[in-house]
Amino acid sequence: MMNMQNLMKQAQKMQKQMEQSQNELAAMEFVGKSAQDLVVATLTGDKKIVRIDFNPAVVDAEDTETLSDMTSQAINAALEEIDQATKKKLGAFAGKLPF
């Protein structure tokens, strides 16, 4: 029975550490850029958009498709950065599971 109590304590400790790591990631900002940095998207670690900056050279009222493509490119790049940071930070917990 003592083993089970230790196991539960370890699991609770790991849960608190994971929550702390998730909160740290959520507070971080990640930047994604399109080709030539014409669009720059800044997101938080919990995937909320903070800001999107457009280089004036890409803003053309007659070519909104390019602006849309570059915006998507920048956002997807930032999301990829978030995913990599999440795997790095939270993936470490997978190896520590006591079961």
Contact map, one row per residue, 1 for C-alpha under 8 A:
111110000000000000000000000000000000000000000000000000000000000000000000000000000000000000000000000
111111000000000000000000000000000000000000000000000000000000000000000000000000000000000000000000000
111111100000000000000000000000000000000000000000000000000000000000000000000000000000000000000000000
111111110000000000000000000000000000000000000000000000000000000000000000000000000000000000000000000
111111111000000000000000000000000000000000000000000000000000000000000000000000000000000000000000000
011111111100000000000000000000000000000000000000000000000000000000000000000000000000000000000000000
001111111110000000000000000000000000000000000000000000000000000000000000000000000000000000000000010
000111111111000000000000000000000000000000000000000000000000000000000000000000000000000000000000000
000011111111100000000000000000000000000000000000000000000000000000000000000000000000000000000000000
000001111111110000000000000000000000000000000000000000000000000000000000000000000000000000000000010
000000111111111000000000000000000000000000000000000000000000000000000000000000000000000000000000110
000000011111111100000000000000000000000000000000000000000000000000000000000000000000000000000000000
000000001111111110000000000000000000000000000000000000000000000000000000000000000000000000000000000
000000000111111111000000000000000000000000000000000000000000000000000000000000000000000000001000000
000000000011111111100000000000000000000000000000000000000000000000000000000000000000000000000000000
000000000001111111110000000000000000000000000000000000000000000000000000000000000000000000000000000
000000000000111111111000000000000000000000000000000000000000000000000000000000000000000000000000000
000000000000011111111100000000000000000000000000000000000000000000000000000000000000000001001000000
000000000000001111111110000000000000000000000000000000000000000000000000000000000000000000000000000
000000000000000111111111000000000000000000000000000000000000000000000000000000000000000000000000000
000000000000000011111111100000000000000000000000000000000000000000000000000000000000000011000000000
000000000000000001111111110000000000000000000000000000000000000000000000000000000000000001000000000
000000000000000000111111111000000000000000000000000000000000000000000000000000000000000000000000000
000000000000000000011111111100000000000000000000000000000000000000000000000000000000000000000000000
000000000000000000001111111100000000000000011100000000000000000000000000000000000000110000000000000
000000000000000000000111111110000000000000011110000000000000000000000000000000000000000000000000000
000000000000000000000011111110000000000000011100000000000000000000000000000000000000000000000000000
000000000000000000000001111111000000000000011000000000000000000000000000000000000000000000000000000
000000000000000000000000011111100000000001111000000000000000000000000000000000000000000000000000000
000000000000000000000000000111110000000001111000000000000000000000000000000001101100000000000000000
000000000000000000000000000011111000000111100000000000000000000000000000010011001000000000000000000
000000000000000000000000000001111100000111000000000000000000000000000000111111101000000000000000000
000000000000000000000000000000111111111110000000000000000000000000000000111011000000000000000000000
000000000000000000000000000000011111111100000000000000000000000000000110110010000000000000000000000
000000000000000000000000000000001111111000000000000000000000000000000100000000000000000000000000000
000000000000000000000000000000001111110000000000000000000000000000000000000000000000000000000000000
000000000000000000000000000000001111111100000000000000100000000000000000000000000000000000000000000
000000000000000000000000000000001111111100000000000001101100000000000100000000000000000000000000000
000000000000000000000000000000001110111110000000000111100100000000000110010000000000000000000000000
000000000000000000000000000000111100111111000000000111000000000000000010011000000000000000000000000
000000000000000000000000000000111000001111100000111110000000000000000010011001000000000000000000000
000000000000000000000000000011110000000111110000111100000000000000000000001001000000000000000000000
000000000000000000000000000011100000000011111111111000000000000000000000001001100000000000000000000
000000000000000000000000111111000000000001111111110000000000000000000000000000000000000000000000000
000000000000000000000000111111000000000000111111000000000000000000000000000000000100000000000000000
000000000000000000000000111000000000000000111111000000000000000000000000000000000000000000000000000
000000000000000000000000010000000000000000111111100000000000000000000000000000100100000000000000000
000000000000000000000000000000000000000000111111110000000000000000000000000000000000000000000000000
000000000000000000000000000000000000000011110011111100000000000000000000000000000000000000000000000
000000000000000000000000000000000000000011110001111100000000000000000000000000000000000000000000000
000000000000000000000000000000000000000011100000111110000000000000000000000000000000000000000000000
000000000000000000000000000000000000001111000000111111000000000000000010000000000000000000000000000
000000000000000000000000000000000000001110000000001111100000000000000000000000000000000000000000000
000000000000000000000000000000000000011100000000000111110110000000000000000000000000000000000000000
000000000000000000000000000000000000111000000000000011111110000000000000000000000000000000000000000
000000000000000000000000000000000000000000000000000001111110000000000000000000000000000000000000000
000000000000000000000000000000000000010000000000000000111111000000000000000000000000000000000000000
000000000000000000000000000000000000011000000000000001111111000001100000000000000000000000000000000
000000000000000000000000000000000000000000000000000001111111101100100000000000000000000000000000000
000000000000000000000000000000000000000000000000000000001111111100100000000000000000000000000000000
000000000000000000000000000000000000000000000000000000000011111100000000000000000000000000000000000
000000000000000000000000000000000000000000000000000000000001111100000000000000000000000000000000000
000000000000000000000000000000000000000000000000000000000011111111100000000000000000000000000000000
000000000000000000000000000000000000000000000000000000000011111111110000000000000000000000000000000
000000000000000000000000000000000000000000000000000000000000001111111000000000000000000000000000000
000000000000000000000000000000000000000000000000000000000100001111111100000000000000000000000000000
000000000000000000000000000000000000000000000000000000000111001111111110000000000000000000000000000
000000000000000000000000000000000000000000000000000000000000000111111111000000000000000000000000000
000000000000000000000000000000000000000000000000000000000000000011111111100000000000000000000000000
000000000000000000000000000000000110011000000000000000000000000001111111110000000000000000000000000
000000000000000000000000000000000100001110000000000100000000000000111111111000000000000000000000000
000000000000000000000000000000000000000000000000000000000000000000011111111100000000000000000000000
000000000000000000000000000000011100000000000000000000000000000000001111111110000000000000000000000
000000000000000000000000000000111100001110000000000000000000000000000111111111000000000000000000000
000000000000000000000000000000011000000111100000000000000000000000000011111111100000000000000000000
000000000000000000000000000000010000000000000000000000000000000000000001111111110000000000000000000
000000000000000000000000000000111100000000000000000000000000000000000000111111111000000000000000000
000000000000000000000000000001111000000011100000000000000000000000000000011111111100000000000000000
000000000000000000000000000001010000000000100010000000000000000000000000001111111110000000000000000
000000000000000000000000000000000000000000000000000000000000000000000000000111111111000000000000000
000000000000000000000000000001110000000000000000000000000000000000000000000011111111100000000000000
000000000000000000000000000001000000000000001010000000000000000000000000000001111111110000000000000
000000000000000000000000000000000000000000000000000000000000000000000000000000111111111000000000000
000000000000000000000000000000000000000000000000000000000000000000000000000000011111111100000000000
000000000000000000000000100000000000000000000000000000000000000000000000000000001111111110000000000
000000000000000000000000100000000000000000000000000000000000000000000000000000000111111111100000000
000000000000000000000000000000000000000000000000000000000000000000000000000000000011111111110000000
000000000000000000000000000000000000000000000000000000000000000000000000000000000001111111110000000
000000000000000000001000000000000000000000000000000000000000000000000000000000000000111111110000000
000000000000000001001100000000000000000000000000000000000000000000000000000000000000011111111100000
000000000000000000000000000000000000000000000000000000000000000000000000000000000000011111111110000
000000000000000000000000000000000000000000000000000000000000000000000000000000000000001111111111000
000000000000010001000000000000000000000000000000000000000000000000000000000000000000000001111111100
000000000000000000000000000000000000000000000000000000000000000000000000000000000000000001111111100
000000000000000000000000000000000000000000000000000000000000000000000000000000000000000000111111100
000000000000000000000000000000000000000000000000000000000000000000000000000000000000000000011111110
000000000010000000000000000000000000000000000000000000000000000000000000000000000000000000001111111
000000100110000000000000000000000000000000000000000000000000000000000000000000000000000000000001111
000000000000000000000000000000000000000000000000000000000000000000000000000000000000000000000000111
